[in-house]
């Protein structure tokens, strides 16, 4: 029991670098989102929102010609659309 404070201090110091890091692999900046949306528009799609992000790749819902797509935008700005799904009427 007499070493408990030292153990707690050591654990807190060991965890400090992890706590100091900001973001995760699933985070993206507003600038990254803006660049991805511009790439989607340049490819002829209308972005409808980010669904998720991982390791620099952003995943969007987008539409074109009355069809819905899931779009992957790579960190280099490459746009990869899914197979389209018809939008619901109305």
Residue pairs with C-beta under 8 A, 6 or more apart in sequence:
25 54
25 55
26 52
26 53
26 54
27 53
28 50
28 53
28 56
28 58
32 53
32 56
32 58
33 50
33 58
35 77
36 47
36 50
36 58
36 60
36 73
36 77
37 47
37 60
39 73
39 77
39 78
39 79
40 46
40 47
40 60
40 62
40 71
40 73
40 79
41 47
42 79
43 79
43 81
44 64
45 62
45 63
45 64
45 69
45 71
45 79
45 81
46 62
46 63
46 64
47 60
47 61
47 62
47 71
48 60
48 61
48 62
48 63
48 68
49 60
49 61
50 58
50 59
50 60
51 59
51 60
51 61
51 70
52 58
52 59
53 59
56 74
56 75
57 72
57 73
57 74
57 75
58 72
58 73
59 70
59 71
59 72
59 73
60 70
60 71
60 73
61 68
61 69
61 70
61 71
62 68
62 69
62 70
62 71
62 81
63 69
63 87
64 84
65 84
66 86
66 87
67 84
67 85
67 86
67 87
68 84
68 85
68 86
68 87
69 81
69 82
69 84
69 85
70 81
70 82
71 79
71 80
71 81
71 82
72 79
72 80
73 79
73 80
74 80
